[in-house]
Amino acid sequence: MSDYSYNVEEADFDELVVARSHQLPVLVDISADWCAPCKVLAPLLHKMVAEYEGRFYLGIVDADENMRIAGRHKVRGFPTVVAYSRGEEVGRFHSSQTIGFLREFIDGVIAKHQP
């Protein structure tokens, strides 16, 4: 974990995701330990956090421990990544993706966050 990636639970979701998304965009990785595509995507997301250090936050949600967060976001498969900016959802994707896709997605989220 870094200063820009952290675990999120139901009790602190509004503080660590919704409120923080007013400062920087927050990507929420909703995943599960038993999920193979989650194990592929997680290291790529952490690589992006290091590459973009200081330009977005990454909140990590264990879906098995926080089913209400998955339900709140109507998650149908894992992993699902939901992007927040200024307190609102601004994008999402599911399943494992390529580095190129992730860069394009993150760049788009950062652009939407600009005033």
N, C-alpha and C positions, 0 to 999 in steps of 0.2 A: 504494500500500500504506500501511497505518497500523500502529500498534503492535498492533492487534488483527487484522490480516490479513497472511498470509505464505504463501510457497510451501512446499510439503511434498514431500519425495522419499521413496523407499522407505527409505533409510538412516536418516532421522530421523523417520519416521512415529510410532514408539512414543513418542519424546520429545515431539514437537510436537503430537501429537493425543491419544494415550492418556494420557500423564502430565499434560499440561496440562488435560485434561478433568476432573481432580480439583479444579482451581482454579475454572475457568469452563467452561460448555459449549463444545464445539468443533463447528462445522459444517464439514464437509469437502466442498468442491466438486470433484467428479471430472469433468473436462471435457477437451475437445480444441480446438485452434486452428481446425480445419476445420469445426467443428460450429456451424451457424447458431443453434439454440436456446441453445447455450452463450453465444454472443455477446449474446443478449438477456438472459439471466439474470445474467451476471457483473456488469454495472453495477447491477442491482437489489440484488444481494447486498452490493456495496460501499456502496450507499446505506444499507442496513440496518445495516452495521457502523458507519457514521457516526452514524446515528440512535440506535443502542443502545450507543454507545461505552462499553466497559468491562463489558458484560453478557454478551458471548460472543466467542469467537475464530472467525475464518474461515481455514481452511487450504485452499489452492488446489493441486490435484493435476493436473498435465498427464498425462492418461492415456496418451498416446503415449510419453512418457518413463518412465512408471511403471506399466507394464502389470500388474505383480504386485499393486499396490494395488487396481486395478480388479478383478482376479481374486479377490483376498482378500475383496472386498465383493460378489462375484457381480453386477457391474454388467452390465446387458443393454442399456443405452442411455445416451446422454449428453444433457445433463448429469445426473448423479446426485448428490444432496446427502445425506450421511449425518451424522446428529447423534450426538455422543458426550457422555456425562455420567458422571463418576466411573468412567471407564475402560471403559464399556459403550456399545454402540449403543442409542440410545433412540428413533430415528425416522429416516425417510428419505423422499425423494420424487425423482421424475425429471421431466425436461423443464422447459421454462420455465414460470414461474408468475407470478401477479399479485402486486402489492405487498400486497394484502389477505391473500392466502394466505400469503405469506412472514411477515407480522406474526403471524398466527395460529400458524403453525408455530413460529416463534422464541419466542413467548410460551409455548407449550406446552413447549418444550424447557427454557426457563429455569425454568418452574414445576416440572418434573420434577427439576431440579438442586437445588432448595431442600431443606434438611435436614428 
